[in-house]
Amino acid sequence: MKKIISLFVALCLSIVVLACDDQKPFKVEVSGSGQPILFLPGFTVPGEIWNPTVGQLKNKYQCHVVTLAGFDSMEPIEFPWLPKVNESLENYIIDNKLEDVIVIGHSLGGTIATWLASRENSKISQLILVDALPAAGALMFPDFNPDNLSYDSPFNKQQLEMSQENFEQMATGMSMGMSTNSEAQTQIKNWILAADRKTYVYGYTDYLKLDMREDLSKINVPVTILAAALPYGEDMSRNTYETQYKNLKEYHLIISKDSAHFIMLDQPDWFKSQILKALAE
């Protein structure tokens, strides 16, 4: 009987290990042909946000559009979430033998892009960062120290236990500050609500812990940064970006005066023209 129980426990453990191994940190939709572009969305945002840009570029580029685990239709994965995402994206580039990869990343996606470009023997040839900072946590905490951020915090506990009604109210308020477009605000709110709650809470902790400021000095490819002026104004936005990116050897900072965080939704025509211009240069 003991042997049977032992075998049963071993089998269960094997199933758990296999389940963990089968977990996917992201999914990718590929279209078009040519030089590869890796599209990385922001936090809670599905890859579909890049559809207008992909439609514009897929006749000339091979577009790899990413959706991260725990968001949209993707199943959540075990934590820590972001380190698994980063390493798997690096492996994706290597495993698929992608060369001279352009990365277009929004918000968290842009931060991940700097991580990829800073890696030894990186295959990245150009970065286009959309309202993305190398250390979002440093903007939120004056005495920022990644080691002080943990999953087990009162704020995280509060969000995990928040009722759906209160969580929706919070999402509504957040979305209103991320876009000037009322339809886009509704879509952003729905993306937040569709996210796996635990990934939303703990994944954001992972995001805030990631500090790429020192590693920016390792990046030696062309970098274009599209930054939103709203809600704090062009001068404050420029100062924030110049401070956070001071270790980057060279970059081109362009500020959208009439956009909040989701530039591609607030100023779609301006956004498309800037992407084409950056790729042409």
Secondary structure, DSSP 8 states (H G I E B T S, - for coil): -HHHHHHHHHHHHHHHHHHHHH--SEEEEEE--SEEEEEE--TT--GGGGHHHHHHHTTTEEEEEEEETTSTT-----SSHHHHHHHHHHHHHHHTT--SEEEEEETHHHHHHHHHHHSTT--EEEEEEES--S-HHHHH-TT--GGG--SS-HHHHHHHH--HHHHHHHHHHHHHHH-S-HHHHHHHHHHHHHS-HHHHHHHHHHHHH---TGGGGG--S-EEEEEE-TTT-HHHHHHHHHHHTTTSS--EEEEETT--S-HHHHSHHHHHHHHHHHHH-
